Amino acid sequence: MPAEVQSYDKPVFREREALTEALSAGAVSAVAGLFVSAVQNSLQRHQSGALGIFSRTGSTIALFTLVGASFAFTDAYVSNFRRKSDGISGAAGGCASGLVAGAAVRSIPVMAGSCAGLATLIGTFQEAGSSLFNRANAFPAPAPKIDESDPLRGSTQQRRATFYKQATNEQ
């Protein structure tokens, strides 16, 4: 009896709140930027002390915040506009965040390269299933149903019973 093939239907589109996602991602990115700024501050020699996190390397916090928020907003906005959540919306978000990162360097070629690079990276990742692990084995196929009329079933049970010494009541 062949095993049943499990079908993977595409999920139903769910509209996303672009502004809420942007604020949430911006806050998380700001915390990451604060951490990176603290590491940068601790590795530099200066007289600013702990406030150097904000005065000397504070632009790192702003950059991380803007990159994260621009990605989340653009990704959600494009998904809502297209009524699909796929790699194209991720690529648009990656391009937007690459433009922001390139603008921090004040170079149009860096903006274009960051846009293309992040769009390719994130778009491919989302189109491939948004997982670093193989999704094919995430949902294993159900076990085939046991056929009680199978002639091998009795011999299998008998071998199993003798292997575990359950069949012998002689002691």
C-alpha positions in Angstrom: 0.0 0.0 0.0 1.6 3.3 -1.0 2.1 5.9 1.6 -0.1 9.0 1.3 1.5 12.0 -0.1 1.1 15.1 2.1 0.3 18.3 0.2 1.8 21.6 1.3 -0.8 24.3 0.4 0.4 27.9 0.2 -0.7 29.8 3.3 -3.6 32.2 3.1 -2.4 35.8 2.8 -2.7 37.8 6.0 -2.5 41.6 5.8 0.3 43.1 7.8 0.4 46.4 9.6 3.4 48.1 8.0 3.8 50.9 10.5 3.6 48.6 13.5 6.1 46.2 12.0 8.5 49.1 11.2 8.3 50.5 14.8 8.8 47.0 16.3 11.7 46.2 14.0 13.2 49.6 14.5 13.1 49.1 18.3 14.8 45.7 18.1 17.4 47.1 15.7 18.0 50.1 18.0 18.8 47.7 20.8 21.2 45.8 18.5 22.7 49.2 17.5 23.1 50.2 21.1 25.0 46.9 21.8 27.3 47.5 18.7 27.8 51.1 19.7 28.8 50.0 23.2 31.4 47.5 21.8 32.8 50.2 19.5 33.0 52.7 22.4 34.8 50.2 24.6 37.4 49.5 22.0 38.3 53.1 21.4 40.6 55.3 23.4 38.9 58.6 24.4 38.0 60.8 27.3 34.2 60.6 26.9 33.6 57.6 29.2 30.4 55.6 29.1 28.5 58.5 27.4 30.7 57.9 24.3 28.1 55.3 23.4 25.8 58.2 22.4 28.2 61.0 21.7 31.0 59.3 19.7 29.4 56.1 18.2 25.7 57.0 18.5 25.3 57.2 14.8 25.6 53.4 14.8 22.4 53.2 16.8 20.6 55.5 14.4 21.8 53.5 11.4 20.7 50.2 12.8 17.3 51.6 13.7 16.8 53.1 10.2 18.0 49.9 8.4 15.7 47.6 10.4 12.7 49.9 10.2 13.0 50.5 6.5 13.3 46.8 5.8 10.2 45.9 7.9 8.1 48.7 6.5 9.0 48.1 2.9 8.5 44.3 3.2 5.1 44.7 4.8 4.0 47.4 2.5 4.9 45.5 -0.7 3.3 42.3 0.7 0.1 44.2 1.3 0.2 45.9 -2.1 0.8 42.6 -4.0 -1.5 40.6 -1.6 1.3 38.0 -1.5 4.1 37.3 1.0 7.0 36.0 -1.0 10.6 36.7 -2.0 9.8 39.8 -4.0 8.6 41.7 -1.0 11.7 40.5 0.9 13.8 41.7 -2.0 12.1 45.1 -2.0 12.7 45.4 1.8 16.4 44.3 1.3 16.8 47.0 -1.4 15.3 49.7 0.9 17.6 48.7 3.8 20.6 48.6 1.5 19.8 52.1 0.2 19.7 53.4 3.8 23.0 51.6 4.7 24.6 53.0 1.5 23.3 56.5 2.3 25.2 56.4 5.6 28.4 56.0 3.6 27.4 58.9 1.3 28.1 57.0 -1.8 25.7 56.3 -4.7 27.6 53.2 -5.9 27.6 51.8 -2.4 23.8 52.5 -2.2 23.3 50.6 -5.5 25.5 47.7 -4.5 23.9 47.4 -1.1 20.5 47.5 -2.6 21.3 44.8 -5.1 23.2 42.6 -2.6 20.6 42.7 0.2 17.7 42.4 -2.3 19.3 39.3 -3.8 20.3 37.8 -0.4 16.9 38.4 1.4 14.8 37.7 -1.6 16.5 34.4 -2.3 16.2 33.4 1.4 12.5 34.2 1.6 11.8 32.5 -1.8 13.6 29.4 -0.6 11.3 29.0 2.4 12.8 31.4 5.0 14.6 28.6 6.7 18.2 27.6 7.1 17.1 24.0 7.5 15.5 21.6 5.0 11.7 22.0 5.2 11.0 18.7 3.3 11.7 16.7 6.5 9.9 19.2 8.8 6.6 17.4 8.3 7.2 13.7 7.8 4.7 11.7 5.8 2.2 9.8 8.0 3.0 6.1 8.7 1.0 3.7 6.4 -2.0 2.1 8.0 -1.5 -1.4 9.4 -3.3 -4.1 7.4 -4.4 -6.8 9.9 -5.0 -9.3 7.1 -1.4 -9.2 6.0 0.1 -12.8 6.3 3.5 -11.4 7.4 1.9 -9.5 10.3 1.5 -12.7 12.3 5.0 -13.9 11.8 6.3 -10.4 12.6 4.4 -10.4 15.9 5.7 -13.9 16.7 9.3 -13.0 16.0 8.9 -9.9 18.1 7.5 -11.9 21.0 10.3 -14.5 20.9 12.9 -11.8 20.7 11.6 -10.1 23.8 10.9 -13.5 25.5 7.3 -12.8 26.0 5.9 -15.8 24.2 7.3 -18.4 26.6 5.4 -18.9 29.8 7.6 -21.9 30.7 9.9 -21.1 33.6 
